Amino acid sequence: MSTSIHPKLEMLDSVMESLIGVARETLLQTARLAHRRSGKAGEGLKPGADTPLWNELRRRIANQLGKRGEGALLARFLGVSRQRLHLMIKANSAMPDAERVLLLLAWIIARDQGKDLV
């Protein structure tokens, strides 16, 4: 019995393969580093070496934000302030919640296809 996937979800396939490939490489590199510090129980992840998928997605988004005002449009699309978007994408000191990560994936896929969601 085969499971069919909605055509719009198939677009995620190439992006996810790319992210997973880069994440594998990054994980191998970080495994060679010193012991990882574990946070307190229930503490959320912080952006850095332990978040290779986020690092790759963040890098791809940053590369797409070239023209003046694109960051403001993306922030509006995500429902966050421009300052919060800056902390997530440029400063790499914050991470978005799951819903905003999915919106970012949809945005980057649309950009890769030459479309604009905002």
C-alpha positions in Angstrom: 0.0 0.0 0.0 1.6 3.2 -1.1 1.2 6.6 0.6 0.7 9.6 -1.6 2.2 12.9 -0.6 0.6 16.2 -1.4 2.4 17.9 -4.3 3.2 21.0 -2.3 4.9 18.9 0.4 7.2 17.3 -2.2 8.9 20.6 -2.6 10.2 20.2 0.9 12.1 17.1 -0.1 15.0 18.8 -1.9 15.4 21.5 0.8 15.3 19.0 3.6 17.9 16.8 1.8 20.2 19.7 1.5 19.7 20.7 5.2 20.2 17.1 6.4 23.4 16.8 4.3 24.9 19.9 5.8 23.7 18.9 9.2 25.5 15.6 8.9 28.8 17.3 8.0 28.4 19.8 10.9 27.6 17.1 13.4 30.7 15.1 12.4 32.8 18.3 12.9 31.2 19.1 16.3 31.6 15.6 17.5 35.4 16.1 17.3 35.2 19.1 19.5 35.3 19.1 23.3 32.5 17.6 25.4 29.2 19.2 25.0 27.8 21.0 27.9 24.3 19.9 28.7 21.8 22.5 29.9 19.3 22.3 32.7 16.4 19.9 32.3 13.7 21.4 30.2 15.9 24.3 28.9 15.5 25.1 25.2 18.3 24.8 22.7 20.5 27.8 22.1 21.8 28.5 18.6 25.3 27.2 18.0 27.3 24.1 17.2 24.5 21.9 18.6 21.9 23.2 16.1 23.4 22.4 12.6 20.0 22.3 10.8 19.1 25.7 12.2 22.5 27.0 11.3 22.1 25.9 7.7 18.6 27.2 7.4 19.7 30.5 8.9 22.6 30.8 6.5 20.3 30.2 3.5 17.8 32.8 4.7 20.5 35.4 5.3 21.8 34.8 1.8 18.3 35.6 0.4 17.9 38.9 2.3 19.9 41.1 0.0 17.6 44.0 -1.0 16.7 46.8 1.4 13.4 46.1 3.1 13.4 42.4 2.6 14.1 41.7 6.2 11.2 43.9 7.3 8.9 42.1 4.9 10.0 38.7 6.2 9.6 39.9 9.8 6.0 41.0 9.0 5.3 37.6 7.3 6.6 35.8 10.4 4.7 38.1 12.8 7.9 39.1 14.7 9.7 42.5 15.0 12.6 43.4 12.8 14.8 43.3 15.9 13.7 39.8 16.7 14.4 38.7 13.1 17.8 40.2 13.4 18.6 38.2 16.6 17.5 35.0 14.8 19.1 35.5 11.4 22.0 37.9 11.7 23.1 37.8 15.3 22.4 34.1 15.7 21.5 34.6 19.4 17.8 33.5 19.2 15.8 30.7 17.6 12.3 30.8 16.3 9.5 28.6 17.5 8.3 25.6 15.5 5.6 27.4 13.6 8.0 30.2 12.5 10.5 27.6 11.4 7.9 26.0 9.1 7.0 29.5 7.8 10.7 30.1 7.1 11.0 26.7 5.3 8.0 27.7 3.1 9.5 31.1 2.4 12.9 29.7 1.4 11.3 27.0 -0.8 9.2 29.7 -2.6 12.4 31.8 -3.0 14.2 28.9 -4.5 11.4 28.5 -7.0 11.5 32.3 -7.9 8.3 33.1 -6.1 7.6 35.5 -3.3 5.3 34.8 -0.4 5.4 38.4 0.9 
